[in-house]
Amino acid sequence: MAAVGDRAAAAYAERATVMSGMVVGIFVGDTLRALGELRPLGLGPSGARRAEVALTVEQGFRRAGLGSMLLRRLAEAARNRGLAELCLRCLPHNVAMRRLVSGFGAGMRLDGGESEGTIRLAPATPLSLWREGVETALDLHLAVAALPLSLLRSPPRPRAA
């Protein structure tokens, strides 16, 4: 991820919370190191519901499987929401991204200076729905467990005089 200022990060966070779609992050310690976005695109030429996926992994944390984890998580979320295709774009020299996307079954093609690929998704199954629910619950529990204890305590109640 390129370094961004506090103002740019705050503006992005504000937009991300009101746009339709999903944002998934990977924290190492208490620092966000990788981020994936899933944004609806509407219907494709074939009539299939589509979404665009964007991934970014901080330079020192690449080639550790974080991009693959994000893409797998977003692909399952998309499939469980009835989407049939994920569209991805990257620069032609981004060999790691092209290899990652190809590993998910997308054929990459060059289009206007960018590499584009489409991942076709299988329909949701009871197992895929269950797995996403369990992973989400586990993520929530891990996030709560990582909070400082002072945030988990109830605030003192005022005493009646």
N, C-alpha and C positions, 0 to 999 in steps of 0.2 A: 504494500500500500504506500502510496506517496504520502509524505508528511503534509498534513493540512492544518491550518490554523483553527483555533477554537471557534471562531465565528463561522467558518465554512462547515465544520463538523456539526455545530448546533443547527445551522440552516438545513443541512442534509437530514439530520435526525427529525427535525420538525416536518419536513416533506415526507419522509419515509413512514411516519406514523399515521398520516392521513391518506396516503395513496393506497389503492387496493393492491393486494398481493401479500407477500410474506418476506420477512427479513430474518435470516438465521446467522448467528455469529458463533465463533469459537474463541473462547477466552483461554489464555495460558496465564495462570495466576489470576490477577485482577485486570489484565490488559487484553483488549480485543486484538486478536492477531489475524483473523480471517473472517470474511463476511460474504454471504450469498444472498441474492435477491431473486424473487420470483414475481414477475409482473404480468398480468393478463394482457393478451394481444387481441383477443376476439377470435373470430373464425378464420381459418386458413382457406386457401384455394379449394381444398378438398372438402371443406365444411367442418373440419375437425376443430375443436376448441384448442387454442394454443396459448402459450405463455413464453415470455423471454426470461432467460436465466442469466445473471451476471455474477461473477465470482472475483474476489480479490483476496490474496494472501500476502501478508507482510513478507518482505524480501528474506529475512533471516529464518522464516518458518516454511519456506517452500520446499517441495520434494519430501514432505513428511506425511503425506496422505490427507492433509486438511482439505484441499480442494475436492478430492474424491469423496470425503465424508459430507461436505456441504452439498455437492451435486447429488449424491445418493439421497440425502435427506430431502432436498427440494424436489427431486423427481418423484419420490414417494408421496410427498404432500400434494404435488400436482395431480398425480394419478388418482389419489383418494378424493380429489375435488372434481373429478370428471374431466380433467384435461387429457388430451390425446397426444399432444406434441409439445416439446420444449425446443425453443429456438435459441441458439447461442451464436455470438460473434466474437472474433478476436483478430488481432493483427496476424498477418501471414507468418511472421517470424516467431510467434509465440508457440513454439513446438510443444512445450509442456501442456498447454491448454488444448491444442489440437489432438494430442495423444490421449489426454484425459477424456475428451468428448468422444473420440473414436472408440475408447474402451466401453462407453455406454451405448455403442451401436450406431452412432451418428456418422454419416458420411460428410466430410468437410469439403467445401468447394470454395474457390476464390471468386469473389464478387465485389467489384469496385474497390479494390485495395484492402478488402477484409476477407477473412475466412469465415464462412457461415456453415452451420450445421444444424440438423434437426434430429432430436431424439424422439423416437416413437414410443409411447407409453402403453403398457398393457392396462386393461380396465382394473379398477380396484377390486380387491378380494377381501373376504373377512380377515384373512391373515395380515394383509397390508394395512387395513384399518386398525387392527389390534396393535400391530407393531408400532405404528405412528403414535397411537395413544400411550403406549407404555414408554416409548422414548421421550415423549413430551412430559409425562409425569416424572420420569427419572430426572430429566433436565431441571424441572422445577425444584425437585427435592435437593439436587446437588447445588443449585443456585441459593436456595434458602440455607443449606448447611454451610455455605461459604460466607454468609453474612456475618458481620461482627455481632457478638452476643448482645451488645447494647441496643441494636436495632430490633432484636427479637423479643425483648422484654416489653411488657405492657407499660405504658406511661403511668406514673402514680396518679391515683384518683384523688380529687380534692376532698378534704374532710369537711363534714358539716360543722359549723361553728356552734 
